[in-house]
């Protein structure tokens, strides 16, 4: 886990990115960041399922 000062710095940097680069109004940053996190969580779950379905199975001797 990051120290609080680093964590807050990253949050501020991310907020500035949403506002400056994506053109979002400041009040939309919280919802946009939650949507982005949700999208990555879905991709992570999909990746885990794919890896699980392709995992080699061991056969008893």
C-alpha positions as CSV (number, residue, x, y, z in Angstrom):
1,X,0.0,0.0,0.0
2,X,1.2,3.5,-0.7
3,X,1.9,6.0,2.0
4,X,-1.0,8.6,2.3
5,X,1.0,11.4,0.7
6,X,1.8,9.2,-2.4
7,X,-1.8,8.0,-2.5
8,X,-3.2,11.5,-2.4
9,X,-0.7,12.6,-5.0
10,X,-1.9,9.9,-7.3
11,X,-5.5,10.7,-6.7
12,X,-4.8,14.4,-7.5
13,X,-2.9,13.4,-10.7
14,X,-5.8,11.1,-11.8
15,X,-8.3,13.9,-11.1
16,X,-6.3,16.3,-13.2
17,X,-6.1,13.8,-16.0
18,X,-9.9,13.4,-16.0
19,X,-10.4,17.1,-16.1
20,X,-7.6,18.3,-18.3
21,X,-7.2,15.5,-20.8
22,X,-10.7,14.0,-21.0
23,X,-12.5,17.3,-20.5
24,X,-14.7,16.1,-17.7
25,X,-16.2,18.6,-15.3
26,X,-14.8,18.3,-11.8
27,X,-18.2,17.0,-10.4
28,X,-18.1,14.1,-12.9
29,X,-14.7,12.8,-11.9
30,X,-15.8,10.6,-9.0
31,X,-18.4,8.8,-11.1
32,X,-16.0,8.4,-14.1
33,X,-13.3,6.9,-11.9
34,X,-15.7,4.4,-10.4
35,X,-16.9,3.4,-13.9
36,X,-13.3,3.0,-15.0
37,X,-12.5,0.8,-11.9
38,X,-15.7,-1.2,-12.6
39,X,-14.6,-1.8,-16.2
40,X,-11.2,-3.1,-15.1
41,X,-12.8,-5.3,-12.5
42,X,-14.9,-7.0,-15.2
43,X,-11.9,-7.4,-17.4
44,X,-10.0,-9.0,-14.5
45,X,-12.8,-11.4,-13.9
46,X,-12.9,-12.4,-17.6
47,X,-9.2,-12.9,-17.6
48,X,-9.4,-15.1,-14.5
49,X,-12.1,-17.2,-16.0
50,X,-10.2,-17.7,-19.2
51,X,-7.0,-18.7,-17.4
52,X,-9.0,-21.1,-15.2
53,X,-10.7,-22.7,-18.2
54,X,-7.3,-23.2,-19.9
55,X,-5.5,-24.5,-16.8
56,X,-4.0,-27.9,-17.4
57,X,-5.8,-30.6,-15.4
58,X,-3.8,-33.3,-13.7
59,X,-4.8,-36.9,-14.0
60,X,-4.3,-39.4,-11.2
61,X,-1.7,-42.0,-11.8
